[in-house]
Amino acid sequence: MDSIGSPEIPRRAFMATMAGGLVAAPLVAVAQPPRTPSRIGVLASRSPEAPGPSEGLRQGLRELGHVDGQNVAIAWRWARLDEKKFPELAADLVRLGVDVIVAANNAAVEAARRATRTIPIVMVLAEDPVASGFVTSLARPGGNITGFSIQWAELFGKRLQLLKEAAPQVSRVAVLWDPAFGTGHWLIRETKGAAPKTLGVRLQLVEVRRSDELEDRFAQMTRERAGGLLVQGSSMLMSQRTQLRDLMLKNRLPSICTLREYAEAGCLISYGVDFADLYRRAAGFVDKILKGARPADLPVEQPTKFELVINLKTARALGLTIPPSILQQADAVIE
């Protein structure tokens, strides 16, 4: 027998032992390379100063074990209320090779879709994504896009109801809208059917395409005896919310707007989707996609949290007393 040291070991047993050692050795001796962080691109419509999107998404990701700067890297691209920037920003994210794109609204989703048909896209809030061609159906999106959609008709009806409760004398409501906004025409079609007959409200549709048209449009509202105002949001109108406040007060029009920022600027009431919550929930889609799920198989969901904000300073300037029933529902009251 061959001997290797002492005691002696049969050759067959020795060779088996050596072979096993050779197979096992690399598993112990070779360190695994560090895992590359997943890359998440975000097409945000506002600016970094708007806290909702960034705080909401980061919170949602943390809750699911994804920490920005550690195991994920978030690339933010801000349109700063200029939707024309989205195509360039989307192309930049595709060049970066991100693993998933979170897109704020219809304009962002459309830009991302044109930039890539392979990288998964998560809609933060899309209006009529089926008609827009983003998904085949809400239950089975069928492509590389999924996320959140909204049924605007119910929301419009709720806004009109809140305005009527705050200002019972209002019987004619001007609806200020921007046709250049991606889904503006669809929004107005929904608005026309959203005024419950029980409210006794007639709608006056007022188009505005540029900020320098606003004064003329408010003069039109006054001539046509509008008693209240519903502002359908757009990037242009959001950027002019301080001027809107001044014109609302000058023309003594109780108003309801779509987002909290309008009420903070001076709109009487805002009622709309809580975007911080939506971005937080969007992290759930991102998590599933990073773990291998296909957007085609992830049903589109609906928002579940809405914000009601009342500006009492504006109410006093208009000589209105907001009923306790509305104040009790409010998520925030601006004194």
C-alpha positions in Angstrom: 0.0 0.0 0.0 1.0 3.6 -0.6 1.4 5.6 2.5 0.9 9.3 3.0 2.1 10.1 6.5 0.8 7.8 9.2 -1.4 5.8 9.6 -1.7 4.4 6.1 -4.8 5.2 4.0 -6.0 3.0 1.1 -5.5 4.8 -2.3 -9.2 4.6 -3.2 -10.2 6.3 0.0 -7.5 8.9 -0.3 -8.5 9.8 -3.8 -12.1 10.1 -2.9 -11.2 12.4 0.0 -9.0 14.6 -2.3 -11.7 14.8 -4.9 -14.3 15.9 -2.4 -11.9 18.5 -1.0 -11.3 19.9 -4.5 -15.0 20.2 -5.2 -15.7 21.9 -1.8 -12.7 24.1 -1.6 -13.8 26.8 -4.0 -17.1 27.2 -2.1 -15.2 28.2 1.0 -12.1 29.9 -0.3 -13.6 32.1 -3.1 -15.5 35.2 -1.8 -18.7 36.1 -3.5 -18.6 39.5 -5.4 -20.6 42.3 -3.8 -24.1 42.5 -5.1 -24.6 45.5 -7.5 -27.4 47.8 -6.2 -30.6 47.7 -8.2 -31.1 50.9 -10.1 -34.5 52.7 -9.9 -35.2 55.6 -12.2 -37.9 58.2 -11.3 -39.6 60.6 -13.7 -41.1 63.1 -11.3 -43.3 66.0 -12.5 -42.4 68.6 -9.9 -39.1 69.7 -8.3 -36.9 68.2 -5.5 -38.4 70.8 -3.2 -41.7 68.9 -3.3 -41.3 66.5 -0.4 -44.1 64.0 -1.2 -42.6 62.0 -4.0 -39.1 61.5 -2.6 -40.2 60.9 1.0 -43.0 58.5 0.0 -41.0 56.4 -2.4 -38.0 56.1 0.0 -40.3 55.2 2.9 -42.0 52.5 0.9 -38.8 51.0 -0.3 -37.3 51.0 3.2 -40.4 49.2 4.5 -39.6 46.5 2.0 -35.9 46.3 2.7 -34.6 48.5 -0.1 -32.4 51.4 1.2 -31.3 54.1 -1.2 -27.5 54.2 -1.3 -27.1 50.7 0.0 -28.9 47.9 -1.9 -30.7 50.2 -4.3 -29.7 53.4 -6.1 -32.5 55.9 -7.1 -31.9 58.2 -10.1 -34.3 61.1 -9.8 -35.2 63.1 -12.9 -37.4 66.2 -12.2 -39.5 67.9 -14.9 -40.1 70.9 -12.7 -43.6 71.3 -14.0 -42.5 71.3 -17.7 -43.8 68.1 -19.2 -41.9 68.8 -22.5 -38.8 67.7 -20.6 -40.0 64.1 -20.0 -38.8 62.6 -23.3 -35.2 63.7 -22.7 -35.3 62.7 -19.1 -36.7 59.2 -19.9 -34.0 58.7 -22.6 -31.4 59.6 -20.0 -32.7 56.9 -17.6 -32.7 54.3 -20.3 -29.0 55.2 -21.1 -28.2 54.7 -17.4 -29.6 51.2 -17.7 -32.0 51.4 -14.8 -33.9 48.2 -13.8 -37.3 49.9 -13.4 -38.8 53.4 -14.1 -41.3 55.0 -11.8 -43.3 57.5 -13.9 -45.4 60.3 -12.2 -48.3 60.9 -14.7 -49.5 60.3 -18.2 -46.9 62.5 -19.9 -44.1 60.7 -18.0 -45.5 57.3 -18.7 -45.8 58.1 -22.4 -42.2 59.4 -22.5 -41.0 56.3 -20.8 -43.0 54.0 -23.1 -41.5 55.7 -26.1 -38.0 55.4 -24.7 -38.2 51.6 -23.9 -40.5 48.6 -24.4 -38.4 46.3 -22.2 -37.6 48.2 -19.0 -40.5 47.8 -16.5 -42.5 51.0 -15.9 -44.6 51.8 -12.8 -47.3 54.4 -13.2 -47.7 56.6 -10.0 -51.0 57.9 -11.3 -52.4 57.4 -14.8 -55.6 58.7 -16.2 -57.4 56.1 -18.3 -54.3 54.0 -19.0 -56.3 51.6 -21.2 -57.5 54.3 -23.6 -54.1 55.9 -23.5 -52.6 52.6 -24.7 -50.4 52.0 -21.7 -52.1 48.7 -20.7 -54.4 46.1 -22.4 -56.6 46.0 -19.3 -56.4 46.9 -15.6 -56.6 43.3 -14.6 -53.9 42.1 -17.0 -51.7 45.0 -18.2 -50.0 42.8 -20.8 -46.9 44.8 -21.5 -44.0 46.4 -19.5 -46.3 48.9 -17.7 -48.3 48.7 -14.5 -49.1 50.8 -11.4 -52.0 53.1 -10.4 -55.0 54.5 -12.3 -57.9 56.6 -11.1 -61.6 56.9 -11.8 -62.0 60.6 -12.2 -65.8 60.8 -12.4 -66.3 60.0 -8.7 -63.6 62.4 -7.7 -65.1 65.2 -9.7 -68.5 64.6 -8.2 -67.0 64.7 -4.7 -65.2 68.0 -5.4 -68.4 69.7 -6.7 -70.2 68.4 -3.6 -67.6 69.9 -1.2 -67.7 73.2 -3.0 -71.5 73.3 -2.8 -71.3 72.5 0.9 -68.8 75.3 1.6 -70.6 77.8 -0.6 -74.3 76.8 -0.7 -75.3 79.9 -2.8 -73.2 78.7 -5.8 -75.3 77.4 -8.7 -72.9 78.0 -11.6 -69.4 76.6 -11.4 -66.7 77.5 -13.9 -64.3 74.7 -14.7 -60.9 76.0 -15.6 -58.9 73.5 -17.7 -55.8 73.3 -19.9 -56.4 71.6 -23.3 -52.6 71.1 -23.6 -52.6 68.9 -20.6 -52.1 65.3 -21.7 -55.6 64.0 -20.9 -57.4 67.3 -20.7 -60.2 66.5 -23.1 -60.9 63.2 -21.5 -61.0 64.9 -18.1 -63.6 67.4 -19.3 -65.7 64.7 -20.8 -65.8 63.1 -17.4 -66.5 66.4 -15.7 -69.6 67.1 -17.8 -71.2 64.0 -16.4 -70.0 64.4 -12.9 -72.3 67.1 -11.6 -75.1 65.3 -9.7 -78.5 66.8 -10.6 -79.3 66.9 -6.8 -76.6 69.6 -6.4 -78.4 72.0 -8.7 -75.1 73.0 -10.2 -74.5 74.0 -13.9 -71.0 73.9 -15.3 -69.2 76.5 -17.4 -66.2 75.1 -19.2 -63.3 77.7 -19.6 -60.2 76.8 -21.6 -56.8 78.3 -20.8 -53.6 77.4 -22.7 -51.2 80.0 -21.5 -50.6 81.9 -18.2 -51.1 85.3 -19.9 -54.7 84.3 -20.7 -55.7 83.8 -17.1 -57.0 87.4 -16.5 -59.2 87.3 -19.6 -60.6 83.9 -18.6 -61.5 85.1 -15.1 -63.2 88.1 -16.7 -65.1 85.7 -18.9 -66.3 83.8 -15.8 -67.5 87.0 -14.2 -69.4 88.0 -17.4 -71.1 84.6 -17.4 -72.0 84.9 -13.7 -70.0 82.0 -12.4 -70.4 81.7 -8.6 -67.7 79.2 -8.0 -64.6 77.7 -9.6 -63.2 74.2 -10.0 -59.6 74.1 -11.3 -58.6 71.0 -13.2 -54.9 70.7 -12.6 -52.1 70.9 -15.1 -48.4 71.6 -15.0 -49.1 75.2 -16.3 -51.8 75.9 -13.8 -49.8 74.4 -11.0 -46.9 76.8 -11.8 -49.4 79.7 -11.7 -51.2 78.9 -8.5 -50.2 82.2 -6.8 -51.7 84.2 -9.7 -54.8 81.9 -9.5 -55.2 82.8 -5.9 -55.0 86.5 -6.6 -57.6 86.2 -9.4 -59.9 84.0 -7.3 -59.9 86.6 -4.5 -60.2 89.6 -6.8 -63.3 88.0 -8.5 -64.6 86.6 -5.2 -64.9 83.1 -6.5 -65.0 80.2 -3.9 -62.7 77.6 -5.4 -61.8 73.9 -5.2 -58.6 72.6 -6.7 -57.0 69.2 -7.3 -53.9 69.2 -5.0 -52.7 70.3 -1.6 -50.3 72.8 -3.1 -53.2 74.9 -4.6 -54.8 75.2 -1.1 -51.4 76.1 0.4 -51.2 78.9 -2.2 -54.7 80.2 -1.5 -57.3 78.0 -3.1 -60.3 77.7 -0.7 -60.4 73.9 -0.8 -58.2 71.1 -2.3 -59.3 67.5 -2.6 -57.2 65.0 -4.4 -54.9 62.0 -4.3 -52.3 61.9 -1.6 -49.2 61.6 -3.8 -46.8 60.8 -1.0 -49.0 57.7 -0.2 -49.1 56.7 -3.9 -45.3 56.9 -4.2 -45.0 54.8 -1.0 -47.4 52.2 -2.5 -45.5 52.4 -5.8 -42.6 50.9 -4.0 -44.6 47.7 -3.7 -44.7 47.3 -7.5 -40.9 48.1 -7.7 -40.2 45.5 -5.0 -42.1 42.8 -6.9 -40.5 43.7 -10.2 -37.0 43.6 -8.7 -37.8 40.2 -7.4 -38.7 38.9 -10.8 -42.4 39.7 -11.3 -43.5 40.9 -14.8 -45.5 44.1 -15.1 -47.7 42.3 -17.5 -49.0 40.1 -14.7 -49.4 42.8 -12.0 -52.9 44.2 -12.0 -53.3 48.0 -12.1 -54.5 49.3 -8.7 -56.5 52.3 -7.5 -55.5 55.1 -5.0 -57.0 54.6 -1.6 -56.0 57.8 0.3 -57.2 61.3 -0.6 -56.4 64.6 1.0 -58.9 67.3 1.9 -57.3 70.7 2.8 -59.2 73.8 3.8 -57.8 77.3 3.7 -59.6 79.3 6.4 -57.6 82.5 5.5 -59.2 82.4 2.1 -62.6 81.6 3.5 -62.4 84.7 5.7 -61.4 86.9 2.8 -64.4 85.6 0.9 -66.8 86.1 3.9 -67.5 82.4 4.1 -68.0 80.2 7.1 -66.9 76.6 6.5 -69.4 74.2 8.0 -68.1 72.0 10.8 -69.0 68.9 8.8 -66.3 69.8 6.3 -63.8 70.9 8.8 -64.1 67.6 10.6 -63.2 65.7 7.4 -60.2 67.8 6.6 -56.7 66.3 6.7 -55.3 69.8 7.1 -56.7 73.3 7.9 -54.6 76.4 6.9 -55.3 79.3 9.3 
